[in-house]
Amino acid sequence: MKPNMAARLGGWSARHRKTAIFGWLLFVVAAVMIGGMVGQQQLTQGEQGTGDSGRAQRIIEDAGITHPASEMVLIHSAGANGFRAALPAVTQAVRSTGQAASIREPLVSRDGRDALVQFDMAGDPDTASDRITPVEDAVTAVKTRHPEVRIEEFGDASGEHWFNETMGKDFARAEMTAVPLALGILLVAFAALLAAVVPVVIAVTAFLAANGLLAVSSHALHMDSSANSVMLLMGLAVGVDYCLFYLRREREERAAGRDKETALRIAAATSGRSVLVSGLTVMVAMAGMFFSGMLLFDGFAVGTILVVLIAVIGSVTVLPALLSLLGDKVEFGRIPFLRRRRSTGRFWNTLLRPVLAHPGISAALAAGLLLILAAPALGMHTEKLGIEQQLPRDTALIKTYEHITTAFPGGPEPAAVVVKAKDIQAPAVRSAIKSFESSVRGSEEFGPVHTKVYAGPDVAVIDVPLAGSGADATSQHALTTLRSTLVPRAFGQVADAHVAGNLAFSNDWNDQLRRSIVPVFIFVLGVTFLLMLISFRSLPIAATAIVLNLLSVGAAYGVMVAVFQHGWGASLIGTHGVGAIEAWLPLFVFVVLFGLSMDYHVFVVSRIREAHDRGLPTSEAVASGIRSTAGTVTSAAAIMVAVFAVFGTLSMQDFKQMGVGLSVAVLLDATIVRAVLLPSVMKLLGDRNWYLPRWLSWLPKISHGEEAPAPLPAPVPQPVYASTER
């Protein structure tokens, strides 16, 4: 039987190690330089949206209309009209900075205790956050002179300035923490400095190369700014894991007495093959996001596929070349006390013994626990989280936002009615706009409207504050009235009108996700099943992979809903329940977890199949496969959990949800699923694990053992590195 592809790639890299190593470095440097030169193109708001709100935003963008960065200063007094003395001072202070344009007539709350000064920042809205400091300083100076009132500022520029200062440091800290964490876990796993560094270096360089290529691809498909962080998370997780699988197998064979070439050959044919199958499965799962119909997910798909593909290539090419070059010197920097304590065999033997002795009870208990954890997911509610949900409650920015929404409901996040006509100045259109404004003013569901007409592109944008707060029932009813009654009645016959805004955007997103979730699930489940069927030539193995992974995903959903929607135990991780899950997370978490779960499944089942192909009975093969992979799976899972958990420490609620959801799922998958549920189910199935109908006998036979590849030829002599050979 011919060597499999991973064995051939490993063999070539070992024979041409200079070419493999320097070729990799050249590729990474070139990708980084090209990406830096072309820059990354970001998704526009119109490209992010979908449905009616997406069409509204695209009308604005196609017309070349740029909304100025708007700001609000709230003046609150204990008694009615107590703000009167401070109000002109605030207005004058804002005007004196020269940064404010179109200062509007102040609004006064119904109880007379609050006044709201609204204005737009002059100049380019994209740079308004860089020019907001003089305005904030001027408002602070007024606050100092009028201690009898509370004065607070909130808006596009001040909010972005806060985000750039706070969240930029937040993300930088997370990204700088993830790499040392992965390195520390690898130090424990290998008890040697160099062996720990090699996987991290390959994973980081894979991410850098993928980041450069993502910038190039963004000129054809624009990317969301969070795609880079998602790609780092995925790149570190899979890149380190793939190298870990490969390197642990090579070290295991050397410890068993194999010579360097044989150990590398076996690692390439076995773990290398598992890396290829696992990487292909992850990429296929990521491709499911293309069926969402939304550009945000298309960008996530491109980014994750790129980083996984490059991580796989590095693992099966440059890693074998480095191992061939270093030989046993990969153990440089040994840490003796870790070497003595790193064995997990006793623990896993203790756990596995009752599982295999009572497989039925073990399977029932493990599946029952996962189903209990998944139960809260039945009540999952998704929405595009507002700023008051995204950030911690004690944040000054959120407190100001809540004060404004209490005094002036809907003010900070109004709906926007976008009207497009052949002639926006036509009498019929002007009459329709006035009629619409009049109908809105006559309803308690809406606040004061603000209309701006753009004669050149023949577009009008009418800001309509919605009563209520965020996505509550009052706001939802107001939006429904706006979309189903007021807008069609006013503009149905004279102009093209659509409703945008945060709440409209969130509702349209949820509607699109409901339509796309079934095609995504069918594609991911179907293609994963086929890959497992081809890889292992077994219907039960393929079906088991699907069921076990669905249990993992369901449990992750349940934990996310319990913690972040209902707030159960949320204080333990420094957050609170916000009543909803971020709209894009369920689909993203599904494809990511389904792909990553296959890492362990392919790796573990490959070792079980390898043992079975050597002649062991199925029950013994299961025990052998689980025990031989336990240490590696433990280390790999620890790395993924640590990397994902770092993102759970960020201030933004959506990243907290993603980090906690992914880390909990990987933890459950590597323990309950792979250590209890998988071996117990395989023990119950016995020889039926390997059942393949006759009509599928044409499937290719793929080797899972070390007998497949022929011994690698001796490496080509390379005098430059001769001193490193043992």
VOGU-3710 file (C-alpha; in Angstrom, 3 decimals, decimal comma):
1> mkpnmaarlg> 0,000/0,000/0,000  1,342/3,419/-0,943  2,242/5,917/1,772  -0,553/8,386/2,484  -0,230/12,036/1,547  0,933/13,130/5,007  3,692/10,505/4,931  4,823/11,660/1,483  4,831/15,319/2,591  6,763/14,441/5,751
11> gwsarhrkta> 9,233/12,397/3,752  9,850/15,179/1,252  10,324/17,733/4,044  12,810/15,498/5,874  14,838/15,046/2,692  14,703/18,740/1,736  14,625/20,361/5,125  16,449/23,559/4,101  13,956/24,104/1,301  11,004/23,430/3,606
21> ifgwllfvva> 12,202/25,677/6,450  13,438/28,621/4,397  10,530/28,290/1,995  8,146/28,627/4,935  9,955/31,681/6,284  9,976/33,290/2,831  6,264/32,610/2,427  5,423/34,139/5,820  7,561/37,249/5,252  6,137/37,758/1,737
31> avmiggmvgq> 2,536/37,360/2,941  3,058/39,818/5,813  4,735/42,408/3,579  2,149/42,184/0,803  -0,709/42,342/3,302  0,841/45,393/4,946  1,232/47,166/1,611  -2,307/46,602/0,335  -4,087/47,071/3,688  -7,324/45,488/4,819
41> qqltqgeqgt> -10,682/46,695/3,492  -13,448/46,845/6,098  -17,124/45,974/5,713  -19,369/48,979/5,312  -22,575/49,271/7,337  -24,588/48,504/4,220  -22,612/45,325/3,615  -23,090/44,224/7,218  -26,844/44,651/7,098  -29,558/42,530/5,559
51> gdsgraqrii> -33,247/42,877/4,788  -35,019/46,244/4,893  -32,415/47,907/7,137  -29,604/46,728/4,864  -31,337/48,227/1,827  -31,769/51,511/3,691  -28,092/51,687/4,581  -27,022/50,825/1,024  -29,164/53,679/-0,314  -27,275/56,054/1,980
61> edagithpas> -23,886/54,661/0,943  -24,702/54,641/-2,781  -25,762/58,275/-2,488  -22,403/59,139/-0,956  -24,019/60,429/2,221  -21,799/60,375/5,277  -23,458/60,893/8,615  -21,552/63,296/10,840  -20,485/62,041/14,240  -23,278/63,146/16,563
71> emvlihsaga> -22,837/64,048/20,240  -25,217/64,647/23,151  -24,671/66,458/26,438  -27,205/65,667/29,164  -27,831/68,183/31,956  -29,782/66,749/34,886  -31,069/68,668/37,888  -32,793/67,527/41,077  -35,684/69,928/40,585  -37,680/71,065/37,587
81> ngfraalpav> -35,838/73,614/35,403  -32,790/73,418/37,640  -30,623/73,055/34,546  -31,394/76,557/33,253  -28,191/78,172/34,524  -25,900/75,500/33,106  -27,634/75,068/29,728  -26,303/78,204/27,963  -22,861/77,584/29,458  -22,746/74,098/27,944
91> tqavrstgqa> -23,915/75,343/24,554  -21,359/78,158/24,535  -18,549/75,861/25,700  -19,259/73,357/22,925  -19,484/76,105/20,285  -16,238/77,748/21,437  -14,155/74,648/20,641  -14,722/75,087/16,912  -15,293/71,340/16,648  -19,097/71,437/16,787
101> asireplvsr> -21,453/72,013/13,871  -25,255/72,340/13,658  -25,976/72,675/17,371  -29,695/71,929/17,596  -32,356/73,420/19,836  -32,077/71,774/23,278  -34,685/69,177/24,224  -36,337/69,265/27,634  -37,669/66,120/29,327  -41,338/65,795/30,280
111> dgrdalvqfd> -40,611/66,172/33,993  -38,487/69,268/33,353  -35,421/67,877/35,114  -33,289/67,116/32,069  -32,056/69,027/29,053  -30,294/67,473/26,060  -27,884/69,461/23,898  -27,380/67,739/20,522  -24,753/68,651/17,949  -22,639/67,171/15,173
121> magdpdtasd> -18,878/67,113/15,049  -17,413/69,220/12,260  -15,176/67,605/9,641  -14,614/63,981/8,694  -16,700/61,664/10,925  -14,033/58,960/10,639  -11,541/61,154/12,511  -14,003/62,787/14,903  -12,821/60,619/17,807  -9,339/62,133/17,415
131> ritpvedavt> -10,810/65,641/17,819  -13,319/65,075/20,603  -10,967/65,754/23,528  -11,311/69,611/23,431  -15,104/69,230/23,482  -14,975/66,816/26,417  -12,605/69,153/28,268  -14,930/72,117/27,663  -17,932/70,172/28,997  -15,905/69,061/32,027
141> avktrhpevr> -14,996/72,695/32,750  -18,697/73,637/32,781  -19,391/70,675/35,063  -16,819/72,028/37,523  -18,489/75,480/37,568  -21,981/74,014/38,060  -21,741/71,304/40,731  -25,484/71,608/41,420  -26,295/69,646/38,212  -25,041/66,443/36,620
151> ieefgdasge> -23,486/66,967/33,178  -22,583/63,969/30,988  -21,545/63,526/27,348  -22,283/60,614/25,037  -22,078/60,165/21,282  -20,358/58,678/18,264  -17,034/60,451/18,679  -16,780/60,257/22,480  -17,903/56,613/22,395  -15,368/55,678/19,743
161> hwfnetmgkd> -12,659/57,548/21,645  -13,507/55,529/24,757  -13,513/52,286/22,776  -10,174/53,037/21,157  -8,601/53,812/24,520  -10,181/51,014/26,559  -11,021/48,194/24,173  -7,778/48,580/22,212  -5,820/47,848/25,392  -8,297/45,071/26,214
171> faraemtavp> -7,683/43,252/22,931  -3,935/43,841/23,050  -3,798/42,319/26,531  -5,815/39,298/25,405  -3,678/38,711/22,345  -0,474/39,074/24,357  -1,793/36,688/27,030  -2,889/33,896/24,684  0,607/33,104/23,366  2,351/32,818/26,790
181> lalgillvaf> -0,540/30,668/28,036  -0,155/28,265/25,120  3,599/28,193/25,667  3,185/27,469/29,385  0,835/24,543/28,741  3,225/23,119/26,162  6,057/23,409/28,669  4,060/21,223/31,023  3,175/18,823/28,189  6,738/18,347/26,886
191> aallaavvpv> 8,809/19,370/29,917  11,295/20,856/27,445  11,657/24,474/26,335  12,463/23,916/22,652  9,722/21,310/22,175  7,255/23,814/23,638  8,470/26,739/21,534  8,353/24,978/18,142  4,518/24,547/17,966  3,925/28,124/19,155
201> viavtaflaa> 6,327/29,541/16,557  4,662/27,591/13,754  1,170/28,614/14,931  2,100/32,305/15,266  3,824/32,415/11,873  0,794/30,673/10,336  -1,429/33,402/11,795  0,871/36,159/10,497  0,849/34,686/6,997  -2,923/34,204/7,070
211> ngllavssha> -3,372/37,784/8,286  -1,393/39,059/5,319  -3,375/36,963/2,843  -6,624/38,056/4,493  -5,714/41,675/3,756  -5,257/40,774/0,092  -8,539/38,863/-0,094  -10,376/41,726/1,648  -10,129/43,738/-1,562  -12,487/41,214/-3,159
221> lhmdssansv> -14,521/40,449/-0,008  -14,560/43,140/2,659  -13,881/42,010/6,240  -15,301/42,880/9,618  -12,736/44,272/12,061  -13,283/41,320/14,421  -12,184/38,812/11,741  -8,534/39,282/12,747  -9,210/38,476/16,404  -11,280/35,428/15,437
231> mllmglavgv> -8,473/34,306/13,143  -5,883/34,681/15,904  -8,062/32,635/18,233  -8,494/29,868/15,651  -4,910/29,999/14,440  -3,403/29,549/17,894  -5,891/26,848/18,849  -5,553/24,598/15,796  -1,971/25,499/14,890  -0,580/24,543/18,287
241> dyclfylrre> -2,800/21,458/18,503  -1,742/20,103/15,123  1,939/20,490/15,954  1,294/18,964/19,363  -0,314/15,841/17,811  2,615/15,412/15,432  5,394/16,124/17,898  3,959/13,977/20,694  3,720/10,976/18,362  7,300/11,446/17,189
251> reeraagrdk> 8,532/11,719/20,791  6,449/8,699/21,767  8,055/6,564/19,066  11,543/7,735/20,045  10,794/6,832/23,673  9,766/3,362/22,467  13,258/2,854/21,035  12,717/3,755/17,364  15,499/5,516/15,500  14,992/9,116/14,407
261> etalriaaat> 13,988/8,361/10,829  11,515/5,619/11,767  9,922/7,732/14,500  9,445/10,600/12,069  8,069/8,245/9,419  5,490/6,823/11,834  4,495/10,291/13,078  4,006/11,496/9,494  1,909/8,460/8,508  -0,314/8,530/11,598
271> sgrsvlvsgl> -0,550/11,900/13,337  0,264/13,702/10,101  -2,652/11,962/8,430  -4,917/12,871/11,373  -3,863/16,504/10,975  -4,817/16,456/7,283  -8,216/14,862/7,921  -8,919/17,106/10,906  -7,840/20,261/9,083  -9,975/19,373/6,066
281> tvmvamagmf> -12,965/18,759/8,339  -12,482/22,086/10,134  -12,231/23,953/6,824  -15,356/22,235/5,493  -17,222/23,208/8,659  -16,027/26,800/8,290  -17,243/26,799/4,672  -20,750/26,279/6,021  -20,774/29,983/6,919  -20,946/30,809/3,200
291> fsgmllfdgf> -24,548/29,545/3,278  -25,585/32,247/5,755  -26,164/34,829/3,046  -24,331/37,493/5,076  -20,978/39,036/4,255  -19,898/39,065/7,894  -19,927/35,262/7,981  -18,327/35,067/4,539  -15,407/37,058/5,952  -15,200/34,837/9,032
301> avgtilvvli> -15,202/31,789/6,756  -12,381/33,109/4,571  -10,268/34,105/7,579  -10,657/30,836/9,488  -10,185/28,661/6,399  -7,005/30,565/5,532  -5,445/30,212/8,976  -6,394/26,524/9,334  -5,079/25,711/5,848  -1,759/27,431/6,520
311> avigsvtvlp> -1,502/25,811/9,969  -2,036/22,374/8,391  0,605/23,038/5,728  3,086/24,157/8,367  2,375/21,118/10,542  2,956/18,543/7,801  5,900/20,253/6,071  8,018/22,622/8,151  7,505/20,677/11,405  8,884/17,381/9,979
321> allsllgdkv> 11,784/19,371/8,523  12,552/20,905/11,919  12,283/17,532/13,661  14,619/15,964/11,101  17,064/18,816/11,637  16,926/18,864/15,431  16,589/15,158/16,168  16,623/14,569/19,914  17,835/18,141/20,447  14,174/19,109/20,304
331> efgripflrr> 14,298/18,140/24,008  16,685/21,046/24,678  15,905/22,936/27,881  14,508/20,013/29,834  12,623/20,756/33,035  13,198/17,696/35,266  10,462/18,268/37,862  7,853/18,668/35,107  9,140/15,565/33,335  8,579/13,513/36,458
341> rrstgrfwnt> 5,056/14,812/37,026  3,601/15,110/33,530  2,326/11,554/33,156  -1,475/11,324/33,073  -1,641/7,577/32,469  -2,685/6,654/36,015  -5,538/9,152/36,027  -6,888/8,081/32,651  -6,576/4,385/33,520  -8,568/5,017/36,692
351> llrpvlahpg> -11,264/6,859/34,720  -11,385/4,450/31,804  -11,662/1,245/33,848  -15,255/1,785/35,117  -16,307/3,316/31,788  -15,360/0,187/29,857  -16,588/-2,101/32,626  -20,075/-0,507/32,593  -20,435/1,104/29,145  -24,227/1,320/29,190
361> isaalaagll> -24,429/3,179/32,490  -21,471/5,400/31,539  -23,022/6,357/28,184  -26,394/7,094/29,786  -24,879/9,273/32,537  -22,615/11,202/30,157  -25,363/11,782/27,580  -27,807/12,729/30,335  -25,420/15,328/31,746  -24,870/16,878/28,304
371> lilaapalgm> -28,618/16,975/27,638  -29,226/18,674/31,000  -26,596/21,283/30,150  -28,188/21,744/26,717  -31,738/22,203/28,074  -31,570/26,029/28,527  -30,767/26,347/24,805  -34,437/25,568/24,039  -35,253/29,088/25,242  -32,415/30,838/23,396
381> hteklgieqq> -33,185/34,415/22,343  -30,823/36,204/19,969  -30,507/39,856/19,089  -27,925/42,380/17,978  -26,762/43,501/21,397  -26,948/47,217/22,074  -24,163/49,164/23,701  -25,889/48,968/27,097  -25,752/45,153/26,815  -22,253/44,938/25,378
391> lprdtalikt> -20,415/46,748/28,164  -20,360/46,293/31,954  -23,077/48,133/33,876  -20,611/50,122/35,980  -18,905/51,646/32,928  -19,238/55,447/32,908  -20,206/55,347/29,229  -23,102/52,975/29,952  -24,315/54,983/32,934  -24,487/58,086/30,741
401> yehittafpg> -26,298/56,144/28,012  -28,884/54,862/30,491  -29,442/58,339/31,924  -30,139/59,681/28,417  -32,492/56,834/27,474  -34,395/57,279/30,745  -34,935/60,990/30,187  -35,309/60,814/26,388  -36,370/57,279/25,321  -34,939/56,221/21,972
411> gpepaavvvk> -32,745/59,297/21,669  -29,282/57,666/21,513  -30,366/54,958/19,014  -33,245/56,246/16,872  -34,743/54,426/13,932  -33,919/56,013/10,572  -36,447/56,202/7,748  -34,502/56,464/4,477  -36,524/57,901/1,582  -35,279/57,629/-2,009
421> akdiqapavr> -37,143/59,430/-4,829  -36,531/60,533/-8,410  -36,896/64,116/-7,182  -36,789/64,561/-3,429  -37,978/68,182/-3,861  -41,105/67,179/-5,775  -44,272/68,511/-4,096  -45,714/65,041/-3,620  -42,551/63,826/-1,875  -42,254/66,913/0,308
431> saiksfessv> -45,904/66,542/1,237  -45,352/62,873/2,100  -42,413/63,759/4,362  -44,449/66,415/6,179  -47,385/64,026/6,514  -45,093/61,378/7,959  -43,545/63,833/10,430  -47,003/64,911/11,527  -48,192/61,324/12,092  -45,078/60,536/14,154
441> rgseefgpvh> -45,441/63,652/16,304  -49,005/62,663/17,061  -48,013/59,318/18,581  -46,605/58,641/22,041  -44,581/55,746/20,597  -42,025/58,129/19,088  -39,826/61,001/20,168  -38,992/64,277/18,340  -38,035/63,612/14,713  -35,072/65,128/12,889
451> tkvyagpdva> -35,189/65,261/9,074  -32,356/65,968/6,690  -32,965/66,221/2,929  -30,111/65,663/0,452  -31,160/67,317/-2,809  -28,210/66,057/-4,863  -28,696/62,313/-4,389  -32,474/62,819/-3,838  -32,494/61,102/-0,465  -34,075/62,090/2,834
461> vidvplagsg> -33,114/60,607/6,218  -35,625/60,991/9,043  -34,393/60,067/12,545  -37,288/58,747/14,621  -36,601/57,949/18,329  -38,532/54,862/19,446  -40,252/54,802/22,823  -38,916/52,173/25,179  -35,396/50,965/25,762  -33,329/48,791/23,441
471> adatsqhalt> -35,313/45,786/22,210  -38,111/45,765/24,786  -41,767/45,242/23,877  -42,454/48,991/23,680  -39,631/49,597/21,200  -40,579/46,526/19,162  -44,193/47,693/18,906  -43,084/51,177/17,866  -40,824/49,727/15,153  -43,617/47,478/13,890
481> tlrstlvpra> -45,977/50,457/13,709  -43,350/52,434/11,835  -42,630/49,697/9,300  -46,081/48,244/8,755  -48,256/51,344/8,995  -46,703/54,810/9,026  -43,982/54,413/6,379  -46,128/52,546/3,791  -49,033/54,967/4,316  -46,869/58,058/3,837
491> fgqvadahva> -44,494/56,946/1,071  -46,051/53,892/-0,552  -47,162/55,733/-3,691  -44,520/58,450/-4,045  -41,067/57,137/-2,994  -38,961/54,138/-2,013  -38,708/54,107/1,800  -36,939/51,720/4,188  -36,343/51,661/7,948  -32,864/51,316/9,445
501> gnlafsndwn> -31,454/51,685/12,950  -30,077/49,343/15,597  -33,360/47,616/16,446  -34,339/47,238/12,786  -30,856/45,884/12,040  -31,142/43,360/14,883  -34,573/42,135/13,786  -33,484/41,764/10,162  -30,377/39,862/11,267  -32,419/37,424/13,303
511> dqlrrsivpv> -34,819/36,885/10,413  -31,945/36,142/8,022  -30,286/33,790/10,520  -33,518/31,838/10,941  -33,674/31,361/7,182  -30,029/30,376/6,826  -29,458/28,182/9,880  -31,016/25,064/8,290  -28,889/25,158/5,085  -25,754/25,739/7,188
521> fifvlgvtfl> -26,558/22,820/9,498  -27,381/20,481/6,610  -24,163/21,336/4,775  -21,876/20,988/7,804  -23,497/17,780/9,058  -23,669/16,209/5,611  -20,131/16,942/4,479  -18,649/16,027/7,888  -20,479/12,703/7,766  -19,065/11,985/4,313
531> lmlisfrslp> -15,521/12,887/5,376  -15,715/10,581/8,398  -17,220/7,813/6,259  -14,428/8,046/3,698  -11,709/8,381/6,327  -12,752/5,426/8,494  -14,864/3,315/6,076  -17,515/2,901/8,767  -21,139/4,045/8,960  -21,319/3,785/12,787
541> iaataivlnl> -18,118/5,815/13,247  -19,409/8,570/10,946  -22,840/8,622/12,619  -21,301/8,594/16,105  -19,099/11,578/15,213  -22,163/13,607/14,205  -24,201/12,719/17,296  -21,371/13,331/19,776  -20,499/16,667/18,228  -24,141/17,758/18,296
551> lsvgaaygvm> -24,227/16,952/22,012  -21,115/19,114/22,541  -22,623/22,024/20,608  -25,947/21,689/22,419  -24,239/21,751/25,808  -22,267/24,856/24,771  -25,468/26,592/23,688  -27,120/25,692/26,982  -24,253/27,072/29,062  -24,205/30,302/27,025
561> vavfqhgwga> -27,949/30,811/27,487  -27,819/29,983/31,216  -24,936/32,359/31,939  -25,433/35,249/29,535  -29,165/35,244/28,857  -30,472/34,264/32,296  -27,444/35,394/34,325  -26,995/32,112/36,237  -23,501/32,293/37,710  -22,605/35,274/35,507
571> sligthgvga> -21,047/37,130/38,447  -18,422/34,379/38,703  -16,923/35,561/35,421  -17,431/39,253/36,045  -20,530/39,853/33,944  -24,317/39,830/34,152  -27,239/38,370/32,240  -28,268/40,601/29,333  -31,368/38,678/28,275  -30,040/37,619/24,876
581> ieawlplfvf> -27,225/35,961/22,941  -25,403/38,037/20,324  -27,126/37,379/16,985  -24,102/36,127/15,051  -22,793/33,782/17,746  -25,025/30,656/17,507  -24,187/30,028/13,866  -20,518/30,893/14,328  -20,168/28,756/17,463  -21,848/25,829/15,713
591> vvlfglsmdy> -19,460/25,713/12,767  -16,376/26,398/14,894  -17,203/23,794/17,533  -18,224/21,227/14,976  -14,931/21,695/13,209  -12,753/21,788/16,321  -14,480/18,791/17,911  -13,287/16,756/14,975  -9,672/17,457/16,001  -9,998/15,171/18,983
601> hvfvvsrire> -12,407/12,767/17,355  -10,184/12,104/14,353  -7,061/11,869/16,488  -8,568/9,466/19,048  -10,507/7,269/16,619  -7,471/7,040/14,326  -5,457/5,533/17,184  -8,325/3,143/17,988  -8,549/2,096/14,344  -4,775/1,749/14,189
611> ahdrglptse> -4,832/-0,619/17,171  -7,727/-2,566/15,664  -5,885/-2,913/12,347  -2,948/-4,409/14,248  -5,274/-7,231/15,356  -6,531/-6,104/18,768  -10,198/-6,856/19,599  -12,401/-3,778/19,496  -12,713/-3,435/23,290  -8,933/-3,613/23,728
621> avasgirsta> -8,388/-1,315/20,752  -10,695/1,282/22,338  -8,810/1,102/25,639  -5,451/1,285/23,878  -6,485/4,230/21,689  -7,919/6,266/24,561  -4,930/5,637/26,842  -2,350/6,419/24,155  -4,016/9,716/23,223  -5,102/10,825/26,707
631> gtvtsaaaim> -2,073/12,975/27,468  -2,094/14,633/24,054  -5,824/15,332/24,118  -5,509/16,748/27,645  -2,740/19,140/26,570  -4,492/20,101/23,321  -7,758/20,761/25,121  -5,999/22,792/27,811  -4,482/25,015/25,112  -7,812/25,571/23,361
641> vavfavfgtl> -9,651/26,216/26,631  -6,977/28,684/27,753  -6,930/30,580/24,443  -10,715/30,789/24,259  -11,029/31,702/27,939  -8,718/34,687/27,403  -11,309/36,135/25,036  -13,901/35,516/27,734  -12,084/38,094/29,885  -12,718/40,946/27,430
651> smqdfkqmgv> -15,170/43,679/28,357  -17,352/43,261/25,261  -20,279/40,936/25,921  -20,187/39,207/22,511  -16,530/38,221/22,959  -17,269/37,058/26,496  -20,057/34,881/25,159  -17,858/33,479/22,403  -14,884/32,825/24,691  -16,879/31,165/27,461
661> glsvavllda> -19,044/29,177/25,048  -16,086/27,799/23,099  -13,925/27,068/26,141  -16,735/25,237/27,987  -17,568/23,234/24,860  -13,958/22,165/24,276  -13,597/21,223/27,946  -16,749/19,074/27,822  -15,732/17,582/24,494  -12,258/16,566/25,636
671> tivravllps> -13,466/15,091/28,935  -17,042/13,836/29,015  -17,350/13,154/25,290  -13,923/11,755/24,371  -13,071/10,112/27,712  -16,494/8,724/28,683  -19,129/8,851/25,959  -16,963/7,850/22,977  -15,293/4,785/24,570  -18,534/3,589/26,160
681> vmkllgdrnw> -20,469/3,853/22,876  -17,693/2,119/20,932  -17,516/-0,618/23,574  -21,280/-1,139/23,275  -21,091/-1,333/19,488  -18,175/-3,765/19,513  -17,307/-5,080/16,037  -20,298/-3,212/14,627  -18,105/-0,080/14,854  -16,476/-1,139/11,605
691> ylprwlswlp> -19,646/-1,949/9,660  -19,634/-0,848/6,024  -22,431/-1,876/3,610  -21,393/-3,704/0,476  -22,675/-0,911/-1,709  -20,039/1,340/-0,120  -17,173/-1,102/-0,560  -15,785/1,048/-3,369  -14,614/3,643/-0,812  -10,806/3,950/-0,804
701> kishgeeapa> -8,886/2,031/1,840  -6,797/4,435/3,901  -4,035/3,247/6,183  -4,226/4,225/9,864  -1,016/2,561/10,977  2,715/2,749/10,687  3,050/-0,058/8,179  1,813/2,040/5,287  4,808/4,222/4,455  8,138/2,878/3,331
711> plpapvpqpv> 11,134/4,024/5,413  12,259/7,502/4,558  15,606/7,794/2,797  18,369/9,304/4,856  18,306/13,094/4,790  20,410/14,739/2,121  23,770/15,702/3,687  23,785/19,364/4,631  27,175/20,466/5,985  25,795/23,708/7,410
721> yaster> 23,758/21,715/9,936  26,120/18,775/10,371  27,089/19,875/13,877  23,506/19,558/15,066  23,150/15,875/14,164  23,526/13,192/16,812
//
